[in-house]
């Protein structure tokens, strides 16, 4: 009897430009230019990824949720968070 797959999602390679994610039989590249909140994540944090549903990935240690389609087609999702910018909800000193 074959074993049950432990994970359908796996990080296969990390470089200074981004990382590759194996999702079932599809390999996707997440460039840090398009997904900047992963840039300072540890390998352990990147590798701890869950797939709560077919089109949803979640990195619990980073509290990052992504639709798989946003990885396949990042240009269709132009609103990205910019790390290190001031929180607009905090009062600003004038």
N, C-alpha and C positions, 0 to 999 in steps of 0.2 A: 504494500500500500504506500503510495507516494506521500511525502510529508506535506504539511500545509505551509504555504509561503508565510514567512514571518512578517515581511514588509513588501509592499508593492512599490515603495518609493525608497530610493537610495541615492546618496551623494557619491558620485564616482570619481570626481577630480576637483581640486580647488587650485586656482592660480591667482596671481595679483590682479587679474582682469575680471574674475568672477568664478562661478562654479557650475559644474555639470550635475544634473539631476536625472536619474534613471527612473522613469515613471512607467511601470509595467514594461512594455517593449519600446518605449519612446525615450530618447535622450534629449533633454532640453538644457540650454545654456542660459544662465542668469547673470548677465554682466552687471558689475557693480555700478556702472554708469546709469543703468536703468533701475536697479534695485539697491540704492545706496545704503539702506539700513542694515544690509548684510556685511558691509565692508569691514567692520571692526569685530564681527562675531568670531568666536573661537570655532575650531573644527568640531569640537564636541557640540556646541550650540547649533551649528549648521547641520550636523548629522542627525540630530534629534528632531526629525520631521515626521509628522503624522498626516494621514489622509482620511479625514472624517467622512468625506463623501467623494464621489468620482471627480468632481471639479473643484475640490477645496483642499488646500494644503495648509498645515498649521505648524509653526515652530514654537512650541510652548515656552522654551527658555528665553525666547526673544519676543514673545507675544506678537507674532507676525502671522497674519492670515493672508493667503493669496488665492485668487481664482486661477486655476490652471490656464485658462484662456489668456489671462494677463501675462503669463510667461511665454506662451506661444506667440502672442501678438501684442507686445508692450506698447506699440504705437497707438493702438486702439484705446489705451488707458493712460492718457497723458498726465493725469494728476498724480504725481508721486510726491511722497514726503521728502523733505530735504533735512538730513540729519544736522544737528548742531544749530539750527535756526532758533531764535527766541520763540517761546510759546506765546501766541497772540492773545491768549486769555490772561496772561500775567500783566499787571500794571507796568507801564513803561515810565522810566525816569525822564523828565524833560529838562 
